[in-house]
Each structure stands twice: as C-alpha cells, then as structure tokens.
Amino acid sequence: MGNIQANEIHDRLKQAASLADQLSTTPSSGRIEILKRIVSRITVYRDRVDIAVCLGTVCSLPDASATESMTMIVVPVELKRCGLGVRLIVRNSGEVINRGPDPTLVALMTKAHDWFERLSSGRSESVQAIAQEEKVDRSYARRVIYLAFLDPEIVKRILCGDHPLELNATRLIRMTPLPMAWAEQRVVLGITI
C-alpha cells in the first residue's frame, strides 16, 4: 500500500475484508463477476499457478496509478494424470491431503478377497464358476482375484485413502497381474513406504 497513514491502511483493510465477505456469501455467478474485477491474469505452470491481483480493486484505492498496481500470488500445485483426465492438485507445501477412501477401490479389494476365499475354500469350483455366478467375463474375474495377493501395506493404503491419486480401480485392474514380490508391487503402483 506504500507510504500512507495508519487510518488509511485501516480503511483499505476494511474494504478488503468486506470484499472477502462478499466472495464467501455471494452466489457463484456474482463471485465470478467480483473475481473478474480483482484478478488480472492467471498463469498455470507445471508446478505452480500465478495469480495477478489488482490491488486497487481489492483495497478500493482512489488514485488511478494505484488501481494499476498488481501483486502476484504464487500457489504451488501438482498436475496428476488420473485416467484420461488431468487433475490440478493445490496444497500448501508439505500438506498431507486426507481425501478419504475411494469407494470403488475399496469395493474392488473386498471383491478380490471374497472371490479368492470362495475359490480357496471350495465354495466355487473355478474362476469360470465365479465369473458365471457374478455375470462377468472370466478374464475380469481372474484379474480381480490376482488383487487378493496385493501387499497388505498397499491394501491398507487403499482402504485409508492414502494411495496415489492416479491409482483408481480401472487402472489397478488393467495393471494385473502385478509382480508377486511386494516391493516390486509398490514400485509399479508408485507407493512409497
């Protein structure tokens, strides 16, 4: 804000706080209009997003030269491929994201152990029998049963939602059969312990 009086700083901060309140209470369409006035430019890089903010609009600065002054907000991000799409993950450096378990992956793990138990206990005669009972392709049933041999640490990570973001049920099924060695499975799936 430059070299200004304390009361002027106080007024500008009140204006900025008022604008923040508007952003949190206004419906989406109104928020977009406010952001169009405040944000001059957004540049997305591989490892960060730069947001150019018009200080004059944020603080309701009276003089024209101040309205042209900008500040840059730099937000560290990570681009992750998730199936066919790409997700932009925004977090503070070192922040751990607790996104919760993926219900589809959890269901797949449950199915893998259930089908393997049916096979090993003799309740089902073969993979073909399980496939027929479940009305799925035999190849799919075989791939699901392979997952019963996943490293218990990997299964634990999946059940806690602490697996790599790009690991989803479709990708995991396509990757089977995985190596039998648990350490190799972790490398293939990108899980570090």
VEXRO-601027 format. One line per 2 residues: for each residue y, x, z of N, C-alpha, C. Coordinates in nm, 3 decimals, padded with zeros to 5 digits. Atoms other than C-alpha are relative to their C-alpha. Layout:
Y:X:Z:Y:X:Z:Y:X:Z; ...
END
This chain:
-00.120:00.081:00.000:00.000:00.000:00.000:00.126:00.085:00.000; -00.116:-00.087:00.006:00.224:00.301:00.001:00.071:00.011:00.133
-00.080:-00.022:-00.120:00.500:00.378:00.248:00.085:-00.125:00.027; -00.070:00.125:-00.027:00.602:00.034:00.382:00.001:-00.027:00.150
-00.013:00.038:-00.141:00.694:-00.128:00.713:-00.128:-00.066:00.052; 00.119:00.055:-00.064:00.428:-00.239:00.961:-00.010:-00.152:-00.020
00.006:00.147:00.016:00.526:-00.607:00.936:-00.040:-00.039:-00.142; 00.037:00.027:00.139:00.489:-00.592:00.556:-00.150:00.025:-00.020
00.145:-00.026:00.006:00.142:-00.437:00.593:-00.075:-00.118:00.059; 00.063:00.114:-00.068:00.055:-00.717:00.834:-00.003:-00.122:-00.093
-00.007:00.114:00.092:00.170:-00.982:00.581:-00.098:00.015:-00.116; 00.090:-00.024:00.113:-00.026:-00.823:00.297:-00.146:-00.015:00.042
00.138:00.014:-00.050:-00.341:-00.804:00.507:-00.035:-00.147:00.025; 00.023:00.144:-00.018:-00.300:-01.173:00.597:-00.027:-00.066:-00.135
00.021:00.054:00.136:-00.271:-01.252:00.223:-00.141:00.033:-00.049; 00.134:-00.042:00.042:-00.588:-01.053:00.154:-00.107:-00.079:00.075
00.095:00.078:-00.080:-00.771:-01.232:00.439:-00.006:-00.145:-00.049; -00.005:00.136:00.052:-00.657:-01.568:00.302:-00.078:-00.010:-00.131
00.072:-00.004:00.127:-00.791:-01.473:-00.040:-00.151:00.009:00.025; 00.142:-00.012:-00.035:-01.124:-01.372:00.119:-00.055:-00.135:00.047
00.041:00.133:-00.044:-01.141:-01.713:00.290:-00.017:-00.095:-00.119; 00.010:00.084:00.120:-01.074:-01.885:-00.042:-00.129:00.030:-00.076
00.121:-00.038:00.072:-01.356:-01.689:-00.204:-00.126:-00.052:00.067; 00.122:00.044:-00.069:-01.603:-01.789:00.065:-00.013:-00.151:00.008
00.006:00.146:-00.013:-01.512:-02.159:00.068:00.015:-00.077:-00.130; -00.024:00.067:00.128:-01.427:-02.238:-00.295:-00.131:-00.015:-00.077
00.118:00.014:00.086:-01.695:-02.378:-00.531:-00.005:00.109:-00.106; 00.023:-00.109:00.095:-01.837:-02.141:-00.793:00.105:00.011:-00.109
-00.097:-00.006:00.110:-01.600:-02.235:-01.076:00.135:00.051:00.048; -00.125:-00.047:-00.056:-01.298:-02.177:-00.853:-00.006:00.148:00.036
00.018:-00.142:-00.033:-01.436:-01.843:-00.734:00.012:00.087:-00.123; -00.009:-00.077:00.125:-01.470:-01.728:-01.093:00.145:00.019:-00.040
-00.143:-00.012:00.036:-01.101:-01.801:-01.156:00.071:00.099:00.092; -00.062:-00.094:-00.094:-00.998:-01.612:-00.842:-00.040:00.142:-00.036
00.048:-00.134:00.034:-01.215:-01.316:-00.937:00.058:00.051:-00.131; -00.063:-00.041:00.126:-01.069:-01.314:-01.290:00.139:00.057:00.025
-00.133:-00.051:-00.032:-00.725:-01.263:-01.135:-00.007:00.134:00.075; 00.009:-00.119:-00.086:-00.840:-00.994:-00.890:-00.063:00.119:-00.071
00.077:-00.109:00.059:-01.090:-00.790:-01.091:00.048:00.027:-00.142; -00.048:-00.040:00.131:-00.956:-00.598:-01.387:-00.114:00.039:-00.093
00.108:-00.052:00.085:-01.278:-00.436:-01.507:-00.121:00.030:00.089; 00.125:-00.038:-00.066:-01.644:-00.392:-01.407:-00.078:00.085:-00.098
00.077:-00.090:00.084:-01.838:-00.098:-01.545:-00.133:00.028:00.069; 00.133:-00.020:-00.057:-02.214:-00.078:-01.491:-00.056:00.132:-00.053
00.065:-00.127:00.032:-02.373:00.267:-01.484:-00.144:-00.005:00.049; 00.140:-00.007:-00.040:-02.732:00.369:-01.426:-00.016:00.000:00.152
00.015:-00.017:-00.145:-02.669:00.449:-01.058:00.111:-00.065:00.082; -00.111:00.061:-00.074:-02.352:00.259:-00.969:00.070:-00.106:-00.086
-00.087:00.096:00.068:-02.116:-00.026:-01.055:00.142:00.028:00.048; -00.140:-00.023:-00.033:-01.742:00.048:-01.067:00.077:-00.130:-00.021
-00.077:00.124:00.008:-01.515:-00.249:-00.992:00.147:00.035:00.018; -00.144:-00.027:-00.007:-01.143:-00.208:-01.072:00.070:-00.126:00.052
-00.064:00.114:-00.066:-00.941:-00.435:-00.841:00.152:00.015:-00.008; -00.145:00.003:00.007:-00.575:-00.532:-00.894:00.055:-00.020:00.141
-00.051:00.008:-00.136:-00.408:-00.458:-00.561:00.113:-00.102:00.014; -00.112:00.094:-00.005:-00.102:-00.665:-00.645:-00.046:-00.142:00.020
00.052:00.136:-00.014:-00.311:-00.981:-00.673:-00.061:-00.021:00.137; 00.067:00.011:-00.130:-00.510:-00.913:-00.357:00.102:-00.015:00.112
-00.098:-00.003:-00.109:-00.205:-00.845:-00.140:00.125:-00.080:-00.031; -00.119:00.075:00.043:00.044:-01.068:-00.327:00.125:00.087:00.004
-00.113:-00.094:00.001:00.275:-00.775:-00.394:00.111:-00.054:-00.089; -00.111:00.060:00.073:00.621:-00.882:-00.508:00.047:00.079:-00.122
-00.057:-00.076:00.112:00.719:-00.594:-00.739:-00.101:00.023:-00.111; 00.086:-00.006:00.119:00.578:-00.564:-01.092:-00.082:00.127:-00.006
00.076:-00.125:00.009:00.476:-00.199:-01.067:-00.119:-00.003:00.094; 00.110:00.007:-00.096:00.260:-00.276:-00.763:-00.113:-00.087:-00.052
00.106:00.088:00.051:00.075:-00.554:-00.945:-00.088:00.073:-00.101; 00.079:-00.077:00.095:-00.039:-00.297:-01.198:-00.084:00.107:00.069
00.078:-00.102:-00.069:-00.179:-00.063:-00.930:-00.141:-00.051:00.023; 00.142:00.034:-00.010:-00.555:-00.057:-00.912:-00.066:00.085:00.107
00.088:-00.081:-00.082:-00.818:00.057:-00.672:-00.141:-00.021:-00.053; 00.135:00.006:00.053:-01.177:00.131:-00.762:-00.099:-00.014:00.115
00.109:00.017:-00.096:-01.470:00.000:-00.560:-00.126:00.048:-00.071; 00.122:-00.055:00.059:-01.786:00.200:-00.630:-00.118:-00.047:00.083
00.116:00.054:-00.069:-02.113:00.028:-00.543:-00.126:00.068:-00.054; 00.125:-00.062:00.047:-02.436:00.231:-00.556:-00.104:-00.108:-00.033
00.102:00.097:00.041:-02.709:00.041:-00.743:-00.121:00.074:-00.056; 00.121:-00.053:00.059:-03.054:00.090:-00.884:-00.047:-00.103:-00.102
00.055:00.089:00.103:-03.185:-00.056:-01.209:-00.151:00.012:00.006; 00.147:00.001:-00.008:-03.552:-00.158:-01.183:-00.055:-00.092:-00.106
00.068:00.084:00.096:-03.774:-00.286:-01.458:-00.100:-00.085:00.076; 00.090:00.096:-00.063:-03.959:-00.598:-01.345:-00.059:-00.087:-00.110
00.059:00.072:00.114:-04.192:-00.719:-01.616:00.084:00.026:-00.123; -00.081:-00.016:00.121:-03.986:-00.783:-01.928:00.148:00.013:00.032
-00.142:-00.003:-00.037:-03.656:-00.808:-01.739:00.036:00.125:00.077; -00.051:-00.110:-00.081:-03.440:-00.559:-01.555:00.082:-00.061:00.112
-00.077:00.049:-00.115:-03.304:-00.623:-01.205:00.098:00.107:00.043; -00.101:-00.088:-00.055:-02.990:-00.473:-01.065:-00.008:-00.015:00.151
00.017:00.005:-00.144:-03.053:-00.386:-00.701:00.120:00.067:00.064; -00.120:-00.051:-00.065:-02.739:-00.346:-00.494:-00.030:00.010:00.148
00.019:-00.019:-00.144:-02.769:-00.198:-00.148:00.077:00.123:00.045; -00.063:-00.119:-00.057:-02.600:00.045:00.082:-00.101:00.112:-00.002
00.093:-00.111:00.004:-02.747:00.392:00.060:-00.077:00.007:00.131; 00.085:-00.007:-00.118:-03.039:00.424:00.298:-00.042:-00.135:00.055
00.032:00.133:-00.050:-03.057:00.048:00.350:-00.138:-00.041:-00.049; 00.132:00.048:00.035:-03.408:-00.094:00.355:00.009:-00.149:-00.025
-00.004:00.142:00.033:-03.447:-00.428:00.184:-00.128:-00.066:00.049; 00.114:00.078:-00.045:-03.674:-00.674:00.357:00.002:-00.131:-00.078
-00.006:00.116:00.087:-03.736:-00.922:00.080:-00.111:-00.100:00.031; 00.110:00.089:-00.033:-04.050:-01.075:00.232:-00.110:00.011:-00.103
00.114:-00.011:00.091:-04.392:-01.101:00.073:00.016:-00.085:-00.125; 00.004:00.073:00.126:-04.439:-01.211:-00.287:-00.120:-00.095:00.008
00.110:00.095:-00.017:-04.646:-01.533:-00.259:-00.109:00.014:-00.107; 00.098:-00.014:00.107:-04.814:-01.470:-00.595:-00.090:00.120:00.023
00.080:-00.119:-00.030:-04.924:-01.121:-00.496:-00.090:-00.024:00.120; 00.080:00.030:-00.119:-05.043:-01.243:-00.155:-00.119:-00.089:-00.040
00.108:00.087:00.047:-05.246:-01.519:-00.325:-00.104:00.079:-00.079; 00.091:-00.083:00.079:-05.394:-01.261:-00.562:-00.088:00.085:00.092
00.078:-00.079:-00.096:-05.501:-01.039:-00.270:-00.104:-00.086:00.070; 00.091:00.093:-00.066:-05.655:-01.339:-00.095:-00.115:-00.036:-00.093
00.101:00.035:00.100:-05.839:-01.440:-00.412:-00.096:00.116:-00.022; 00.085:-00.117:00.023:-05.968:-01.085:-00.466:-00.103:00.016:00.111
00.092:-00.017:-00.112:-06.119:-01.062:-00.119:-00.097:-00.117:00.012; 00.087:00.117:-00.004:-06.257:-01.416:-00.131:-00.108:00.010:-00.107
00.098:-00.008:00.107:-06.423:-01.365:-00.468:-00.100:00.113:00.023; 00.093:-00.110:-00.029:-06.568:-01.028:-00.366:-00.097:-00.039:00.111
00.087:00.044:-00.110:-06.702:-01.181:-00.044:-00.106:-00.098:-00.051; 00.096:00.095:00.059:-06.865:-01.463:-00.243:-00.108:00.074:-00.078
00.094:-00.078:00.080:-07.025:-01.207:-00.471:-00.093:00.082:00.089; 00.081:-00.088:-00.085:-07.142:-00.967:-00.199:-00.089:-00.077:00.097
00.082:00.080:-00.093:-07.274:-01.244:00.030:-00.109:-00.077:-00.072; 00.100:00.074:00.076:-07.475:-01.403:-00.249:00.035:-00.147:-00.020
-00.041:00.139:00.023:-07.283:-01.733:-00.242:00.023:-00.026:-00.148; -00.011:00.010:00.146:-07.207:-01.665:-00.607:-00.093:00.105:-00.059
00.101:-00.089:00.057:-07.471:-01.506:-00.828:00.058:00.116:-00.079; -00.055:-00.102:00.088:-07.241:-01.312:-01.058:00.149:-00.024:-00.021
-00.141:00.015:00.037:-06.889:-01.254:-01.182:00.014:-00.118:-00.095; -00.001:00.113:00.094:-06.971:-01.500:-01.460:-00.003:-00.133:00.076
00.008:00.123:-00.079:-07.062:-01.763:-01.199:00.134:-00.030:00.068; -00.131:00.019:-00.062:-06.731:-01.710:-01.016:00.101:-00.048:-00.105
-00.091:00.038:00.108:-06.543:-01.733:-01.345:-00.020:-00.147:-00.038; 00.027:00.140:00.034:-06.714:-02.062:-01.424:00.046:-00.094:00.112
-00.041:00.084:-00.113:-06.654:-02.202:-01.075:00.153:-00.013:00.007; -00.147:-00.002:-00.011:-06.286:-02.105:-01.087:00.069:-00.039:-00.131
-00.052:00.038:00.131:-06.246:-02.203:-01.454:00.100:00.104:-00.055; -00.078:-00.111:00.055:-06.111:-01.861:-01.555:-00.090:00.083:-00.089
00.072:-00.092:00.087:-06.212:-01.600:-01.807:-00.076:00.103:00.086; 00.080:-00.098:-00.074:-06.486:-01.358:-01.693:00.075:00.133:00.017
-00.078:-00.124:-00.008:-06.259:-01.062:-01.770:00.104:-00.008:00.111; -00.099:00.020:-00.105:-05.990:-01.204:-01.542:-00.068:00.005:00.138
00.072:-00.001:-00.128:-06.243:-01.265:-01.262:-00.038:00.142:00.039; 00.039:-00.139:-00.027:-06.366:-00.906:-01.292:00.122:00.080:00.047
-00.122:-00.073:-00.037:-06.009:-00.770:-01.275:00.047:-00.038:00.141; -00.039:00.044:-00.134:-05.932:-00.980:-00.967:-00.091:00.063:00.105
00.096:-00.056:-00.097:-06.249:-00.861:-00.791:00.024:00.149:00.020; -00.034:-00.142:-00.016:-06.150:-00.498:-00.861:00.105:00.020:00.109
-00.109:-00.013:-00.098:-05.846:-00.560:-00.641:-00.047:-00.005:00.145; 00.057:-00.002:-00.135:-06.073:-00.606:-00.338:-00.020:00.143:00.048
00.021:-00.141:-00.034:-06.108:-00.226:-00.349:00.131:00.078:00.010; -00.130:-00.066:-00.018:-05.737:-00.153:-00.311:00.007:00.068:00.135
-00.029:-00.071:-00.125:-05.628:00.094:-00.047:00.055:-00.100:00.102; -00.051:00.094:-00.101:-05.577:-00.106:00.276:00.149:00.016:00.027
-00.144:-00.022:-00.020:-05.232:00.052:00.310:00.080:-00.070:-00.110; -00.067:00.071:00.110:-05.136:-00.088:-00.032:-00.002:-00.150:00.026
00.012:00.143:-00.030:-05.265:-00.431:00.066:00.097:-00.038:00.111; -00.093:00.024:-00.112:-05.067:-00.409:00.392:00.144:-00.006:-00.050
-00.136:-00.002:00.056:-04.751:-00.319:00.199:00.028:-00.127:-00.080; -00.017:00.122:00.080:-04.803:-00.612:-00.039:00.018:-00.121:00.093
-00.006:00.114:-00.091:-04.862:-00.856:00.250:00.131:-00.002:00.080; -00.128:-00.008:-00.073:-04.543:-00.733:00.423:00.121:-00.007:-00.094
-00.110:00.001:00.096:-04.335:-00.737:00.103:00.067:00.136:-00.012; -00.054:-00.135:00.000:-04.286:-00.361:00.128:-00.055:00.082:-00.117
00.052:-00.066:00.119:-04.421:-00.278:-00.217:00.114:00.022:-00.099; -00.106:-00.019:00.100:-04.220:-00.151:-00.517:00.037:-00.133:-00.067
-00.051:00.125:00.057:-04.005:-00.428:-00.664:-00.064:-00.033:-00.134; 00.055:00.025:00.133:-04.153:-00.382:-01.010:-00.149:-00.036:00.002
00.142:00.036:-00.011:-04.507:-00.444:-00.880:-00.012:-00.150:00.023; 00.023:00.144:-00.013:-04.592:-00.808:-00.944:-00.146:-00.029:-00.034
00.140:00.036:00.020:-04.920:-00.997:-00.982:-00.046:00.028:-00.143; 00.038:-00.021:00.141:-04.923:-00.982:-01.363:-00.019:00.148:-00.028
00.010:-00.145:00.024:-04.860:-00.607:-01.367:-00.123:00.057:00.070; 00.114:-00.052:-00.075:-05.121:-00.542:-01.100:-00.131:-00.035:-00.068
00.123:00.041:00.071:-05.389:-00.740:-01.287:-00.018:00.084:-00.126; 00.010:-00.078:00.125:-05.309:-00.553:-01.610:-00.041:00.144:00.027
00.029:-00.140:-00.032:-05.348:-00.218:-01.432:-00.145:00.023:00.044; 00.139:-00.017:-00.043:-05.706:-00.286:-01.324:-00.087:00.036:-00.120
00.043:-00.055:-00.128:-05.942:-00.119:-01.292:00.084:00.121:00.039; -00.075:-00.112:-00.054:-05.748:00.119:-01.072:-00.097:00.110:00.041
00.090:-00.106:-00.047:-05.885:00.458:-00.966:-00.061:-00.038:00.136; 00.066:00.032:-00.127:-06.130:00.437:-00.676:00.064:00.076:00.117
-00.062:-00.080:-00.106:-05.952:00.712:-00.479:00.132:-00.065:00.041; -00.118:00.070:-00.050:-05.687:00.552:-00.259:00.129:00.077:-00.029
-00.120:-00.080:00.027:-05.442:00.840:-00.301:00.043:-00.016:-00.145; -00.032:00.018:00.143:-05.464:00.801:-00.680:00.056:-00.140:-00.025
-00.052:00.136:00.014:-05.408:00.425:-00.649:00.148:-00.003:00.038; -00.139:-00.002:-00.045:-05.087:00.491:-00.455:00.091:00.062:-00.105
-00.081:-00.068:00.103:-04.962:00.729:-00.725:00.020:-00.094:-00.119; -00.008:00.090:00.116:-05.041:00.482:-01.006:00.094:-00.116:00.027
-00.081:00.117:-00.034:-04.870:00.195:-00.821:00.140:00.036:00.052; -00.133:-00.043:-00.044:-04.569:00.403:-00.710:00.026:-00.029:00.147
-00.015:00.025:-00.143:-04.631:00.357:-00.338:-00.013:00.132:00.075; 00.003:-00.123:-00.080:-04.543:00.644:-00.109:-00.023:-00.035:00.146
00.031:00.023:-00.142:-04.675:00.668:00.244:00.050:00.116:00.083
END
